[in-house]
Amino acid sequence: MFDDTALMRLIIEDLAEKKGWSYEDTLDRFYRSETCKYISDPETGMFTFSHLDIIRLFEEEESETLP
């Protein structure tokens, strides 16, 4: 992963607050997501996206995986 610690912190903190999830639960959910994998892939360029855009993508991913 690139030097994206600050980006990940923003994503996790905002996502936890928005969803009402614990910090640990948010970490688990996000780090298991495809969205997180894309951030780590230099080919996607997602590490340059804003944390709000990434949260939106994560929420879209979650809504697609719900039954």
C-alpha positions in Angstrom: 0.0 0.0 0.0 1.2 3.5 -0.7 1.7 6.1 2.0 -2.1 6.4 2.4 -2.3 6.1 6.2 -4.0 9.5 6.5 -6.5 8.6 3.8 -7.4 5.3 5.4 -7.8 7.1 8.8 -10.2 9.6 7.3 -12.2 6.8 5.6 -12.5 4.7 8.7 -13.3 7.5 11.1 -16.0 9.1 8.8 -17.4 5.7 7.9 -17.7 4.6 11.5 -19.4 7.9 12.4 -21.7 7.8 9.5 -22.8 4.2 10.0 -22.7 4.1 13.7 -20.3 1.2 13.7 -17.5 0.7 16.2 -14.0 1.6 15.0 -13.0 -2.1 15.0 -16.1 -3.2 13.1 -15.5 -0.5 10.5 -11.9 -1.5 10.1 -12.9 -5.2 9.6 -15.6 -4.4 7.1 -13.6 -1.9 5.1 -10.4 -3.9 5.0 -12.2 -7.0 3.7 -13.9 -4.9 0.9 -13.0 -4.8 -2.7 -12.9 -1.0 -2.4 -10.0 -1.3 0.0 -8.2 -3.7 -2.4 -8.6 -1.2 -5.2 -7.0 1.6 -3.1 -3.9 -0.7 -2.6 -3.6 -1.3 -6.4 -1.4 1.4 -8.0 -3.1 0.6 -11.4 -6.5 2.0 -10.3 -5.2 5.3 -9.0 -7.9 5.2 -6.3 -5.3 6.2 -3.7 -5.7 9.7 -5.2 -9.5 9.9 -4.7 -11.0 11.8 -1.8 -12.0 9.9 1.3 -15.7 10.9 0.6 -15.5 9.4 -2.9 -14.1 6.2 -1.5 -16.8 6.0 1.2 -19.4 6.4 -1.6 -17.8 3.6 -3.6 -17.7 1.4 -0.4 -21.3 2.0 0.2 -22.2 1.1 -3.3 -20.2 -2.1 -3.0 -22.0 -2.9 0.2 -25.4 -2.3 -1.3 -24.6 -4.6 -4.2 -23.6 -7.5 -1.9 -26.7 -7.3 0.3 -29.4 -10.0 -0.4 
